[in-house]
Amino acid sequence: MSPLNRKLLRDLWRIKGQAGAIALVVAVGVSLLVMMAGMLSSLKETRAAYYERYRLSDVVAPVTRAPLSLLERLAQIPGVAAVEGRIFGGALVDMPGQAIPIRASAVSLPTHRAPRLNDLYLKQGRMLVPGRTEEVIVLDSFAKAHDLMLGDTLTATMNGARRSFRIVGFAMAPEFLFTTAPGEFVPDDARFAVLWMNEDALAAAFDLKGAFNEALLSVERGAMPEAVLDAVDAIVDRYGGQGAYLREDHMSDRFISEEISGLQATSVVVPPIFMGVAAFLLNIVITRMVQAEREQIGLIKAFGYSDFEVGFHYFKMVLVIAVAGAAFGCVLGLWGGRAMAGVYQTVYHFPFLVFQISPASFVTGVGVSVLAASAGGLFVLRRVFRLTPAVAMRPPAPMDFSRSGALNQRLKSWLDQPSRMVIRRVMRNPGRIFGAVLGVAVGMGLSSAQLSIMLGFDETLDLTFGVIDRSDVSVSFFEPMPAAAVNAMKHLPGVVEVEPTRAVGAVLRNGLHSYRGSVTGLTPGASLSRAVDNDMNDIPMPETGIVLAKALADILEIGPGDMLEIEVLEGRRPVLQVPVASIAETLLGAPAFMHMQSLNHEMREWGRVSVVYLRVDSAQLPALYAELKAMPSVAGVTQREDARAAMQKLMDTGAGAMRYVMAAIAGIITFGIVYNAARIAYGEQARDLASLRVIGFTRAETAFVLLGELAIVILLALPLGVGIGYALSFLIAAGFSTDLYQIPTTFRPDAFGTATAAVVLAALVSGWLVRRDIDKVDLVATLKTRE
């Protein structure tokens, strides 16, 4: 081993605390990058494999009723690879011990063969036996939520008729990665079921013998999906077509796509911040080391080592720290990615997991960390090249402190000597102090931003179910009901207030831009289900025109006064031309609102309602639910607290769970930065502090000189950290927000207060660790040190 390499090992051992802290910062950044890359890759690969193995359709075309012979015409459309017709209907399941009927989707299975498209994965039990109309296969997630067993009996109401079924199997399916009831946007395993039945049995229940009401199509590679959609709509239009749509518009696939988009946005924003902090810390450490080893550098060069050899010696120290941190980060990221991928497998109901991390992720992680570390060290290494042996072996020229005399006289009147030493050192090294302040502020900013996002999730829940939705119960119908249904609701047990709404599924178009969603009609002054902006003010419903959420307006690239085309996907399927009345900043989803009377007028369906929100006397809830169960027109009953619990679960899993991981990581990096600042300050002042001890300063006074500087750094960093955290919270909130919900970003004193407390605690712990080193200073060795 060469002498320089032995020196490298000694130096690394001497600064093992600082090197370990910097390596940990690098490891955190690399692990986050690798972990998120692994999750993204695993999600994408698992989804693709699941879709392919079980032949998830590319196009879904719902109709009212179409003959089976129509499938041949659909199969002849250019670009169509396969076609499957099936029956898809709504049902209400009456579970023992459940007061509220549970919404369900009933799906037909071919009698003598496996489905060509949208096959199911049988997890337990067996497939249906032809001719046995009483058998049913149940969605596995629903069965787990209710502890169902094979052989149990289910009672369901379909098309107004009450039927009993025997469970023969539990299954999963790629079209039900998220179990969301029609008309709702929050998945809930316990409140939504899927029942697979024999085709003949379901045809008899919905009077669809020899017909189907949903066509599934797969598209050949290279075909134009939009052209296939147009051709399908043209064929099924006369049979009550409700608008064919692509897989990406299916609610289940949209959920997972939003999740992937959120992870991608987060992976772009956060890891570079960690790498930048690591580069900054390495720059400070190497700078201090070069300054402290000027004489050694000169001596090494005097023995014949070239500038490049000496520079590369210090550069190798940077590389060792960076590579060690990156290697640990890769291992940590691999473990974390596998663990989080397992969580995603459970959340999204994948029957298997294709865990895959591309080697490029490890290469990128190591490469980025080395580049960031190199950037932090190269600027310092220029000083090594400039030092000649003769200059380096002489002590550096002392700093000019002559202009601080007047300040010293003013400080004497109200500061003691140790305090004046702290103030003078801070003022004489503004660049180094600013660097330390900036490093601590960045760490605090990361922590406070993550805490703000965590509180933002909770605020979204409180606003959604405390300000926007003030109802106790919402009741939806299988089809739009006349106004008389509202009057009937007023006379149900315990009903205090009734508020009707009209929700219409539609495709909103503006030129080449389109969005498949819905238009919600509200009554003026709605109080149970409100439309509010980001400031929690009511969005006024104009008598004519439509109000669009800003997120939706951005997708459609439309503004106030422009004409919006609304292709209604129900009833007579009219195509409406409606002016955009206003654009509103909304909190939840990407909604479109209209005055309910105006919406019904445009559709030529006066007085129709699709959902009724109720305020109810809680003592009368059992009697109310009993009455609602007996109504054949009722498609579903949702209790607000159940919806809140489902949304809480949604936000605490998947990408939402990442906020906890990132908050913990931000806490680690904050401590690493503060500890490094304390260690660097001690390394720079070790000789001075030892001299103070020799000339009579007590241990407490000596520690005060060092830690007083750290205290000033922390005090200056706190307000800067608040500003950085506030800015970062907007970037991170944008990554977590989706079309389904937006995370509000405001100044939250409790979040910044917690982050401040964490920084102060980190400073106290770091100060205590450094104080131990001060107390262990060898005074004899210090006296022998050559000035």
N, C-alpha and C positions, 0 to 999 in steps of 0.2 A: 504494500500500500504506500502510495506516495505521501510525502510530508503534508502537502496541502489537503489531501483527503483525510489524513489523521486530524489535522486542524479542523476540518469540516465537522467531523464526528464530535470533537470536543466542544465546538461552538454550538452545535445542535443540542448537546446534552446540557450545556450551560443555560440555554434559553428554552429549555424544554417546556416550561410553562407557557411562554408566549407562543412558541411554535405549535404546541398542542391546541391552544385556543384558536389560532389562525387556521390550522388544519381542520378544526371542527367547523369553523365558519365555511370553509371550502367544502367540507363534507356535506354540510346541510344544503348548500346550494346545489351540489351535484346530485345528492340523494333526491332532492325535490324534483330536479330535472329528469332523472332516471325513473323515479317513481311515477311521475305524471306521464312520461312517455310510455312506460309499461302499461299503465291503466288505459291510456288512449289506444295503444296498439291492441291490448287484450279486448277492450270493448268492441273495437272495430272488427277484429278478426272473429271474435265469438259471435257477434251479430251477423256477419257475412256468412259464417259457416252454418249457423242456425237457420238463417233464411234459405240458404241453398239446400241443405239436407231435407228440410221439411217444406220446400217449394212454396215459399210465401209469394203471393201474387204481386205483380207489378201494378195492376190496375184493378180497382173495385168499381162496379157499376150497379148501384142499387136501383131497383124498379118497384112498381106497385104490384104488377103481376105480368109475367111473360111466359109463353109456352116453351117447353123444352126444345122444340124444333128450332127456336131462335138461336140456340147455341151454335148450330152449324153455320149460320150466317156470320156470327161473331168470329168463329174460327177461321173464316175466309178473309178476314181483314188483313191486308199486308202488314207484316211485322209481328203478327200474333203467333206465339209458339204453342200455347195450350189454353184451353177454356174449361171452366168448371161452373156449373150452375148449382145453387144451393138455396135453402130456405133459412132466413135469418129473421128472428122475431124477438119481441120483448116479452118478459115474464116477471111475475112477482113471486118470490119464494117466501113461504111462511115457515120460519124456523121456530122450533119449540123454545120458549123462554124469551123470544124477541118480540117486543111490542110493535116495532116498526117493520113492515114488510120490506124485504130485501130485493133490490132490482137485479135482474138477470137478463142475459142474452141467451136465447135458445138457437143452436146451430145444428143443421142437419148433416148427417153423414150418409154417403152412398150405401145402399143395402148390401151389395155383393162384392164390393171392391174398396180399396183404399182411395182417399181423395187424390185427384190429380194435382190439385193445388191446395195450399193451406192445410197440410196434414197436421196431425197432432202427435205429441210424444206421450205415449202411455207410460206413466211412471209406476202405477200400481194397479192390479186388477186385470181385467180382460176387455177386449173390444165387444161391441154390441152384437148380439145374435139376431140375424134377420127374422123378422116376424114378431119379435118380442117388443111390443110398443111401450111396455112399462119400464124398460131399462134406460138408464141414463149414465153418462160419464160426466164427472164434475171437475171443474178447474181445481188443480191441486192446491193453489194458494188459498182459495176460499175454504176448501176442506180442512186445511191446517188451521185456519183462523177459527173454525167452529168445531174442531176435533171430531170431524166426521169419520166414519169407518165404512169399509166395504159391507154391503148388505143393509145399510141404513136406508130409511125411507124419507123422501122429500115430497113436500106438497107445494105445488106451484099453480098459479093462475095464469092461463094463456088464452088470449083472445076472449076474455070474459068467462072461461070455463075453468073449473078447479080440477086438477089432476094429481094423482099420486105416482111416484116413481121410486124405483129401487136402484141404489147406486151399485154399479158393477166395476167401476174403474175411476182412477184419478189421472188427470192428464195435464200437460202443459202445451202451449202453442205459441209460435212466433208472433202471431197477430195479437197476443195478449201478454206482451212483456209488461205492460202497465194495465191494470184492471180498473178502467175508468168507466163509470156508468154513462150512458148516453146523456148528453146535456150537461155533464159535470166536467170539471177539469182537474180535480184532485183524485188520484188513485187511492183506493181503499180495499184491501183484500177482504175485509170482513163485511163490507156493505155492497159488494157486487159479485155476482156469480156468473159462470158460463156453464151451460148444460148442453152436452152433445147428445143428440137423439137420432133414432132411426129416421130416415127420410120420410117413410110412409107415415109414421106417427106424427111428425111435425107438419107434414102436408095436411093431414086430417085436422090437426089443431087449428091451423090458419087458413083452411079451405083453399089449399094450393095444390090439389091433386093434378099431376101432369104439368105443373108449372114451377117457376122459381121466382124469387124476388131479389136475388143478388147474383150477379155474374162476376166471376173472378177470371182474370186473364194474365198470362205471363207474356212478356215481350221479348222478341229475339234481340240478340246483341247487335248493335248498330242501327236498330230501328228508332224512329222518332216517336217518343211516347206521346207528345202532344197531338201528332197526327192520328195515333191510335185512339186517343180520347175523343177527338172530334168524330171519328168514324163510329165509335161505340155509341156516342150520344145520338148520332143521326139514326142509328138502327133501333135503339131502345126508347126513343122519345115517345112514340105512340103508345107505349106500354107503361107510361107513367114513370119514365126515367127521371131520376133525381140528381143527375149530374155525376158522371164517372170521375174518379179522382185517382191520383197516383199514390204509390206507397208512402211517399214522403209527407202526404197530407193526412195519413192515418194517424190518429191520436197517439197510439202506442209508439210508432216509429218517430213521431215528432218529439215525444218526451225524451227518448234516448238520444236523438240528434241534438236537442237543446243541451242535454247533459254533456255530450262530447264537445259541443261548441264552447260551453263554459269552462271545461277543463283546458281546452286549447288556448283560450284567452288568458287564463290564469298562468299557464305554463310559459306564455310569452312575456308576461309582465314581471313575475316575482323572481325566478331564478337569476336573471341578470343583476337584480339589486344585490343579492347575496354575493355574486362574483365581484361586483364593483366594490363592496365593502371589504372583501378579502384582499383585493388589489391595493386598496388604500392602507389597510393594516400592514401588509407586507412592505409597502413603500416606507412607512414610518419605522418599522423594525430594522430594515436594512440600512436606512439613513442613519439611525442611531449607532448601528454597529460599525459602519464605515467611519463615522466621526470618532468613535471610541477607539478604533484600531488604526488610526492614521500612522502611528509610528510602526506598527507591525506591517502595514502595507508597504511603507517605505523600506523597511528592513528586508521584506520578501523580495522586493524589486532589486534591492542592492545585491542580493545573492544571485541575481541573474534571471529571475522569472520575468517573463514578458508581461506587458499590459494585458494582453488577451488572457494569459493563464491566471493572473490574479483576478481579473474581472470575472472570468468563468468560474473561479472558485466561489465567489459570492453569489453568482447566478445559480450555481448548483444548489446552494442553500435554499434559494427561492423554489427551485424545481423540486427538491426533496420534500419541502413542506407542502407544496401544491399537489404533487403526485400522491403523497401519503394521504392527504385529505381527500383527493379525488377517488383513490382506491377504496378508502373506507366509505365514502359517499356512494360508490357503485354498489358495494355490498349492502349498505343500509337501504339504498333505493330499490335494489332487487327484492329484499325482504319486505319493505313497505309496499312496493307495487303488487307483490303476490298477495299480501294481506288485504289491501284495498280492493284488488280485483275479486277476491273471494266475497267481500262485502257487496260489490256490484252484482256478482252472480246471484246472491240472495235477493237483493233489491229488485233486480230486473227479471227474476224467475227464469234464468237460463238453466236448462237441464245439464249443461256441461260448460266447461271453461277452457277456452283456448288461450292459455297464458303465453304471451310472446313479447319479448323485449328485443328489439332490433339491435345488433351489435353497433349500429351507427349511434344509438343512444349513449352507449358507454364511451365510444370514441368522441362523441360531441361533448359529453360531460368532462372527460379528462382533458380534451383539447381546449375547451373554453376555460377551464380552471387554470391550465398552464398558461394560456394566453393572458388571462386576467392577472395572474401572478407575475408573469413576465413584464406586463405593462407597469405593474407596481414597482418592479425592481430595476428596469432598464434605465429609468431616469436617474436613479441613484448611482448606477454603475458608471455613468459618465464621469462622476467625480473620481472614481478609482483610476480611470484612464488618464485623467488630467494630472494626477498626483505624480510628481517626480520623486525619486528617493530622497534627494536633498531637502525638498520642501516637506515631504511627508514625515520625515524623522524629526522635524522641529515641531514644537507645540504650535497649535493654530494661534493666529493673532487674536489677542483678547478683544472682546466687543467694546465699543465706545459707549461708556455709560456717563460721560461727562455732562450730558444735557439733562440727566435725571436728578441733579443735585437739588434744584429748587423743589422738586416733588418730594425728595427725601425730607427736606425741612418741614414741608406741610404735613407729611404723614407722621412725623414724630409727635405732633401735638395730640394725636388721637389714636395712634396704633402702636403696639409694642413691637419689639425688634423682630420676632418670628413672623408677625403679620406683615411687616414692611418687606421682609425677604420674599414672602409669597407674592405680594403685589408687584414688586420689582421684577421678579422672574416672569410673571405673566406678561408684563408690559414689554420686557426685553425680547420675548420670543413670540410675537403675535402670530407668525405663520404656523408654528407648531401647535400653539393653543387653538388656533382656528381649525386645524386638521383634527385635533382631538374632539373639539366641540361638534364638528360636522359628523364624525364617526358615531359619537354617542347619539346625536340627533337622528341620524338615519335609523339606528337600531330602535330608538323610541318610536320613530314614525312608523316602522313596520309593526311594532306591537300595538300601537294605538289604532292604526288602520284596521288590523285584524279584529280588535275588540269592537271597533265601530261597526264592522260588518256583522259580527255576531249579534250585536244589539239591533242592527238593522233587520235581521231575520225575525227577531222577536217583535220588532215594531210592525213589520209587515203583517204578522199574525194579528196583533192587537188592532191594527187599523182595518184589516179585512173583516174581522168578525166582531168588531166593536163599533166601527164608524160606518163602513160600507154596508155590511149585512147586520141589521139590527133585529131580524126576525128570530122567532123561536123554532119554527118549522116551515119548510117549503114543500109544496105539493106540485108535482108535474103530471101532465096528462099525456096519454098516448098520441092524441091529436088535438089541434086547437079547439077549444070549447067556447060556446057562446057566453055572453055576459051573465046569463042566468046561473052558470056554475059558480060565479063569484058570490051571487046572492045566496046560493045554497051553502057555500062555505061559512057565511056569516052566522048560520043557524046551527053549526056543529058545536058539540060540547066544548066549553072552555074558550072558544074563539073570542078574542077581544078586538082585534083589528085585522082587516084583510086588505092586501095590496096586490093587484094583478099585474103581470108583465106579459109581453109577447116576445118570444125568441124565435127567430127565423134563420134557419141554415141558409147560407148564401155564399156565392163567389163574388168578391168585390173586385172590379176591374177598372183600371185607368190606363188605356192604351195597351202596351205590352206587359204592364205590371198587374199582377193579380194576387189575391189572398183568399184562401178558403177558410171561412170562419162563420160568424153569425151576426145578425143585427138584432139588438135588444130594444124593444119598445117599452118606455117607462111612462108612468102617469106624472103629470106636473106635481111638484112638491112631494115626490116619493120619499118615504121615511124609513121603510123597512128594508128595501133594497135600493141603495142610493148610487148615483153616479157622481163621484167626487174627483177633484183634481189633486195635485201633489200637496196643496196647501189645505186640504180637507174641506174646501168650499164646494157647495153643490154646483154641478155643471148644469146650467139652464138648458131645458129641452126646447128648441125652437118649434114653432107650429109647423114649419116646413123645413125640409133639409135634414141633413145628417151630421152628427158630431163624431169625429174620429179621434182616437187616441193618437198621440204624436208618433208612437212607435209604428202604428199602422199606417199613418200618413207618410212616414218615411219609406216604408216598404212600397207603398203605391206611388210615391213621388207626386203627391197631390196637395193642393192648398185650398184655403177658403175661397169660395166662389166658383171653383171648378166643378164640373159635372162628373158624378161617379155612377158607373154602371153596376147595378146590383142584379145578379142572376140568382133568383130565388130557387132553392132546391127542394121545395115541397109544394103540395097542392097542384095548382095549374102551372107552376114554374114560370111566372111572369118575369120579364126582364125590365127592371125599373131604371129610370134616369133621374137621379136625385142630386141636387146641389149640395156641396159641402158647406155647412153653415159655420162651423168653427173647428179648431184643432185644440185638444185639451191634453195636458200632461196628466196621465192617469197612473195609478199605482199597480193595478192588477191586470195582467194580460194586455191584449191589443184589441180592446173592444170598439164597437161602433154602436152609437145610441141614436134613437129617434123618439119623437113624441109618439106614444102608442097609438093614438087616434090617427095620426098622420101615416104611420106604418100600415095600419089596417086599411086606411083609405087607399093608399097606393096599391095594395094587394087586392082591393075590391072584396075584402073580407071584414066587414064592419063588426065591431064588438067582440072580436075573438081574443082569447087569452090562452097561454100555454103553460104558465107557471103562476102559482099563487103563493105569496108569502104571508105567513100568519104570525100574529102575536097571541100567545095562548096563556091561559091560567094553568100553571104547572100542575095544580092538583087535579085538573081534568084531562091530562095527557093520555092516560090509559083509555078513557072513554073515547077520546078523539081518534086515537090510533085504531080502535076497534071499528069505528064508523068508516074510516078511510080504507081499511082492509076490505070492506064490503062493497066499495065502489069500483065497478069494472073499468071505468074510464081513467082511474088513477094509475099512472105509470111508475111513480116512485114518491117516497116520502123521505125527506132529509132533515135531520135534526142539526141545528147549527153547531152544537158542541161536538157532534160526531165529525162534521166537516172540518172543524178546527183541529181536532186530534189528527185527522188524516193529513192535513196540510203541515202540521208540526212534524209528523213522521217523514213527510216528503222532504222537508227542509233539513232534517237531521240526518238524512241518508244521502248516498250518492255524492254529487259535487258539494252539496251543503255540508257534509261531514268533513270535507277538506278544510273548512274554515277553522275547525278545532286543531287539525294537524298543523296548519300554517300559523296559528296563534302560538302553539307550543314552540314551533321552530323560531318564530320571531322572538320569543322570550329567551331562547338559547343564544341567539345571535346578539341580543342586547347585552347579556352577561358577558359574552366573549369580547365585545367591543369595549365595555367598561373595564374589564379586567386587563385587557391589553393596554388601555390608556394608562392605568395605574402602574403596570409593570414597566412600560416604556419610560414613564416619568421617573420611576425608581432607578432604572438602568442609567438614565442620563445624569442623575444626581447622586449616585452611590458614593462617589469620592467626596463630594461636598457634604453629604449627610454624615459620612464617617468623620470628616474633619470637624463638623459641628459637635459631634459627640466628644472628640478629643479635647476641644477647647472649653468644654464644660456644659454644653447644652444637655438637658435631661432627655431621656428617651421620648417622653411625651412631647417636648418641644421640637425634637427632631422629626417625629412623626407628623406633627402639625405643619411643619414647613413643606413636607411632601404632600400630605393629604389635603392641606388647605388649597393647593393648586388643583387637585382633583375635584374638590368641592366647587371651586370657581368654574371649572370646565362643565360640571354637571348643571350648575345654575344657569350658565349661558346656553347649554344645550337644550334645556327643557322648553323654552318658548320656540326655539327653532324646530325642535321635534314635533311640537304641536302643529306647526305649519306644514311640515313634511308629511305628517300622518294624515292631515286633512286632505292634502292633495292626493296621496296614495289611496285613500279610501274611495275616491271617485273612480280611480282606475280599477281597483279590485272589485268594487260593486258592479261596475259595467261588465266584468267577466262573469260574475255570478248571476246577474239578471238575465232573464229569458223572456220569450214571448208570453209566458204564463204568469210570471210575476217579476216585479222590479224591486230591487233592494234600495230603500230610500237612504240617501246620504246627507246627513246634517251634522252639525257640530254637537257632539255628545260629551258633556263634561265628565260623566262617570267613566267613559272609556278612556279619556285622556288622563283623568285622575288616577285610574288603575295603572296605566302605562307609566305615569310619573312615579307612582309608588314602587313599581317594579325596577325602574332605573335607580331610584334612591337605594332600594334594597341591594341591587347589584353593586352599587358603589360602596355600600357599607361592608358587604362581604369581601369585595376586592380590596378595600382598604385594610380590612382585618388581615387578609392573607399577606399583603405587602408589609404591613406593620410587623408581622412575625419575622420577616427578613431583616428589617431595620434593627430589631432587637438582637439579631444574631450576628451583627457586623463585627468582624475581627479588627479591633482597634490597633493592635500591634502591626498587623499586615497593612493597615491603612497608613500608619506612620512611616512605613518603609516604602510606600508608593512614591515614585519619582514624579515631581510636578512637571 
